[in-house]
Amino acid sequence: MSTTSSTPLVEGAPDGPVPVKTGPSGPRARSARAYLTYVAGKLGGAAVSLFAVLVTSFFLFRIIPGDPVRTMTHGRQVSAEQLASLRRQFGLDLPVWQQFTEYCAKALSGDLGTSYQFHAPVGELIAEKLPATLLLTGVAVVIYSVLGLWLGTRSAWRHGRLGDKVSTGVALTLWSVPSFWLGLLLIITFSVGIGPIPGMFPTGGMETGGETGFGYVADVAHHMVLPVVTLVAVGYAQTLLVMRASLLDEMGSDYLTTARAKGLRDDLVRRHHAVPNALLPTVTMVFINLGHVAAGSILVETVFSWPGLGGLFYQALSVPDLPLVQGLFVVFAGAMILMNLLADLLYPLLDPRVGR
């Protein structure tokens, strides 16, 4: 009675069939171990970056000129004893090293402290303002990512033509324009009105007030137009230029020539071969932009008086409200670290050579 081996064989070898290793030391196992090592390295790097953020957020904002206690009591008659009592209340009388250790311990447990000026937990203040920032920057990021990818692909595939020159020139111009300056121009032109152009949009804020239901949605959308246009104008330019440069690097590759030689249409060659291989740098850009969703745009929110985290950060800096500034900085930087980590973990799915 003959037996059948369960080990896969490779025919055609000089000395007969050769077993292919599929066990713990086979190619799949080595690939899985390499990916796990890659993930562990990225997680470790993210943890180190987060600790660096905590250190930076604590020491950086303590070099800002100004005494928070004196700023909070400005214009009122306060005795030296009362000032000392306030410093003890906020822990400002402790040695710096002790303040730092307490700050790190609380931050790692999710306690970002209590705001000096609002007398409320920093986490609650951030949670209150976060939806407005997510709405504004989230809509802008989606629009300018899609627009930048589409225009960047078309511009690179038809490089050297008039459309490419125009779109690249406009993108370079908008990329170099400060967002707050562009926002002020839009307010002057479309909110205040200039010449034959009437004022059509609000100068700032998120809502007029008194609206409910669909009227409220339309009111918020009306207030969003100018700040979203400002963010899109600057953001799409960067995405377009990165996608265009990445795709141009791929266009001279031999695999595209082979795809054309097989008779594939130019449109299929672009969508199924060139664009997927040009996406890695753009994926990084998109995830960085997603990280900016939490941070919003401090300057744009300030210019348009948008009630989000950007305006809250500006208010905190003016005191300086150290717990609030530090908490916002940790949230902003933490969002960027998280998005970069997700991009790194996605790379091996887009390009199997990454992490091997």
N, C-alpha and C positions, 0 to 999 in steps of 0.2 A: 504493500500500500504506500503510495507516494505522498509526501507532505509538501505543502505550499508555503514558502517563506512569506512572512508579512512585511519584509524589508523591501522597499522599492528598488528596482534595478535599472541601470543605464546600459542599454545595448550598444554594441559597436566599439567597446574598449578593446585594446590589443590583447589582453589576457582574459577576455570574457566579461560577463556582467560585473559591474562595480556597484556596491550598495551606496545609496544616497543617504547621508545622515540627516534624519529629521527629528532626532531626540534633543536632549538638553544642550548638545553642542552643535546642532545644525544651524543653517542660515537664519531660519526664523527666530530661533532662540537668541542667537547673537544680535539680530536686529532689535528684538524686544529689549534685551539688556542694554544695548546702545541707546535706545530711546529713553529708557528709564534713567540711565545715567545722565542723559541730556536734560530730562525734566528736572531731576534732582539738582543739577547745576544751576538751572534757571530759577528754581524755587529758592535755592540758597542765595543767589545773587539778588533776588527780589527782597529777601529778608534783610540782607546787608544794606540794600538801598533804603529800605524803610527805616532802619536804625539810623542811617546817616541823615535822613529827613528829620527825625526826631531831634538829633543833635543840632542840626542846622537851624531848625525852627526855634529852638530854645535860645541859642546864643546870637543868632542873626538879628532878631528883633530887639534884643537888649542893648544894641548899640545905637538904636534910634534915639535922637535927642528928645528930652522931655521927661517929666516926672508924672506918671499916671495919676498918682494921688493928688498932686497939686492941680493937674488939669481937671480932674473930676470936681474939685472944690473951688475952681476958679470963680471969682466974683463973690465969694462968701467969706465971712469972717470965721476963720478956723484957727484954733490954738495949736501950739506945737504938740500938746498932749493928744489932741484929736487926730493930728496928722500921724503921730506915732501909732495910735490905736488902729487907724486905717491900714497902715503898713503891716501891722501884726495880723490884721484880719485877712489881708490878701497874701500873707506869707512873704512880703517883700523885705522883711527884716532878717530873714534867714540867710545863712551863707549860700553863695551861688551853687556850690556842689550839692547842698541839701535840697535847694529848689529844683535842681536838675533831676536828682534821683526821684523825688516825689512826682515831678512832672512825667517822667518816663513810666513810672509805675502806674499812675492814673491813666495815661494815654493808652498803654497796652491793655488796660482793663476796660477801655471804652469811655472813660471819664475825661473829657477835654477841659474841664474846669468851669468856672463861673465868670461871665462877662463883667468887667468893671463898670461899664456905663449902663448896661441894660439890666444888671442884677438878675440874670437868668442863666441857666446852663447853656454852655456853648453848643452842645449837641442839639438842643431844642431850637436854638436860633438858626442853626444851619438847616435843620429839617424843615423849618418854616419857610426859608427863602429858596431852598433847593428846587421845588417844582417850577418856579418862574424861570430859573436859569436853565433847567432841563428843557423846558418848552422852547425858549428862545434859541439856545445854541443847538439843541437837538434837531430842530427843523432846519436850521442853517447848515449843519454838518451833513445831513442827508442830501440836501439840495446841492451843495457845492461839491460833495464827493461824487455823486452821480454825474453832474455836469462836467466836472474836471476830468473824470475817467473817459467820458464819451468824447469830449472835445480833444483831449490829449491823444486818444487813439486815432481819431480822424486826422488830426494835425500831423502826427508822425507818419501815418500811412501815405499821406499826400504831401510829404515834406518838400519844401522848395516852391510850392505853388502859392498863388496869391492868398488863398484862404489860410494856409499855414502861416504865412508872414503876418497877416493881419491878426490872427488869433494869438500868435506868440508875442507880437508887439503889445497888444492890449493886456495880455497876462503879465508881461514883464512890468508894464506901467502900473497895473493895479497891485502887484506884489510889492512894489516899492513905496506905495502910498500908505502912510500911517492911518490905521483904522479910525482913530478919534478925529483926525482931520477930515477924512472922507465923510464921517458921520455929521460933523459940523456943516460941511458943504450941503449935504442932503437936507439938513434941518433948515438952512437958509433958503434953499431952492424950493423945497416941496412942503415945508411946514409954515415958514414965514411968508414965502412967495417972493418972486423976483421978476420984474418986468411983466411979460404977458403970462407968466406961470403963476397961478393962484396957489395959496396955501391949501393943500389937500389932506395932510396928515397931521396928527398931534405932534407936539414938540417933545413929548416925553411921557413917562408913566406906562402902566399896563392896561388901565381901564379908565373910562370916564366916570363910571359909577351909576347906580340906579337901573342897570339893565339885568334882565334875567333870561334864562333859556337861550334860544338861538340869538337873540339880541346881544346877550353877553358874549357869546362866541364870536359874533361879527365884530363887536367892539374891541375885543382882545386882538383879533386878527388885524383890525385896522391899525392898532397901536404897534403891532409887530412888523409892519411892512418895512419901514425905514431901517430899524436895527438889523433885521434879517438881510435886507439888501446890502447893508454895510458889511456884515460878516461874510456873505456869499461872495461879494465882489473881491474881497481879499483872499478868502480861502480857496475858491475855485482856481485862482491863478496858480497857486502853489501846487495843487493836485495836478493840474493840466501840464505844467512844466516837468514835474517828476515823471508822470506817465509817458509823456512825449519822449523824454531822454531815455527812459528804460526801453521803450519799444524800438527806438532807433538803434539801440545796441543789439537788439535781436534780429533786425531786418536783414543783416548780412550773413546770417547763419546758414549753414549748409542744409539743415533740416527743412528750412522753408523752400529752398531750391528743389529739394527732393519731393516735397509735397506738391509743388507746382508741376514737376515733371510727371507726377502720377495723374495729372489732369484735374486736380481740385480747383474749384473756382477761387478767385482772389479773395472774395468775401469769407469763404470757409477757411482759407489759409490764415487769414487775419484772426478770425474769431476762435478757431479751434486749435491753432498752433502758436501763433506769435503772441497774442494777448495773454494767454495763461502763463507763458514763460516770462512775461514782462511784469507780472503782477507783484512779485515779492517786494520791491522797493515801495510800490504804491500801497500794498497792504500795510506796511509799517506806517506810512503816512496816514492812512485811514484810521488805524487804531490809535495813533497819537491824537488825531482829531477827536476821536471818541473820548479819549482821556480829557480833552479840553471841554467836553460837555459838562463835566462836574465843575470845572473852574469857570466856565463861561468866558466872557471877555470883560475884564475889569474896566477897561477904558470905554468900550462901547456901552456897557450897562451904565456907567457913570454919565456919559454924554447924553444918553436918552433917558436918564432917571429911571431905569428899569429896576424893579424891586427884587433883585436876585442876589446871588452870592457876591458878584462883583461890586455892587454898591455897598454891601455889608462890609466887605474887605476894605473899601475906601474909608468908610466910617470908622472902622476899627483902627486903621493906621493914623487917623487924625488925632487920636487921644494921647498916646497909643494904648489900646486895649489889648494887653499882652495875651491873655488867655484866648480871646477871640481871634486875634491875628494868628497865633500859633495853631489853633484848631483849624482854621480855614487853610492855612499853609499845608498842614498834614493831609487834609482832605483833598486838596488840589494835587499835591505830589503823589499821594496814595493812589488816586485815580489814574495818573499817568503810569505809575509803576505797574498797576494791575493790567492796563491795556497793553503795555509793552510785553508783559508776561504772556498774555493771551496771544499776542502776535507771534511771539517766539514758539509757543506750543502749537500754533497753527502752521508754521513754516514746514515741518516735515510732511504734512498732508498735501501741501502744494508742491514741494520739491523733496522727494525721498532721500536725496543726497544730504540734506541738512540733518545734523544730529547723528550721522553714521560714522 
